[in-house]
């Protein structure tokens, strides 16, 4: 049996499918070179040096006003773009592309709110802000139709650009391709670590730079707190680093990656790479997967790791090989910024499923429709 029928292979290759890379993963899984064990870091994970993680200054301080001014001036010059990581579908929302799912009672969607935020900032701070959606094979058509249906949510079509991440095929624990009932392989998007390569290869990065773009806010579509903020942009500009990684205070039962000192530099390490027995409480913040990049720094190739991930789907375990955007902190100079995660000015409000949406409904409405002069929590 051929691994892929001709039509499916053609469809997959539209999204950058690499059959040779897929075969290499299959061999590596079958022969034990790619497994949960091989994900683990090869050295000690240490507490970052004191002062590594910065905090936003109080609103009443001169430092706050100076950072705000830096950010506002950059936005006014048209230097900021927003990238929405929009590759996911979710069973909790009926298998739909997550970005098109209605969030508020008036049917505004995740993507609609992302654009609404940009439009609000453009009204408050005149200046062009371009929007880029990194879609996947599973969300691209639905996302483009959603923007068409809503007339781009009021944003000039020239200010919106869609590009797609790559695609791979799911495997079992022995490296064999998994197939649906119709005999076709089961595709998936191999992680948000595709961002830098996909943005560059699509030409979107070069177009953004050529039009005077300098900074990119990169955020998950389902983090409703990750809005355009001149303070965060000002912090990034003032820090002079290539990435600002936003981290949030840990609350009880939080899980996820965090910044650690590893191999001589502080970088984000995701949970799947943690060694057995690691005391995760030695670091009191975690990765929100929201970043500000100096766009010029992305104009190169990055050798990011590929990691073995097991997921449950239709009652069976499947294996995916993925890479992670946070690993760019191992390659580029990074500033870590601790953000608020409560109140209307929270920058971390992820909505993963319907339960999250129900429990956060009031907070979401207040965040997007509340009084502009609310105090920070």
Order of alpha helices (4+ residues) and beta strands (2+ residues): alpha-alpha-alpha-beta-alpha-beta-beta-beta-alpha-beta-alpha-beta-beta-beta-alpha-alpha-beta-alpha-beta-beta-beta-beta-beta-beta-beta-alpha-alpha
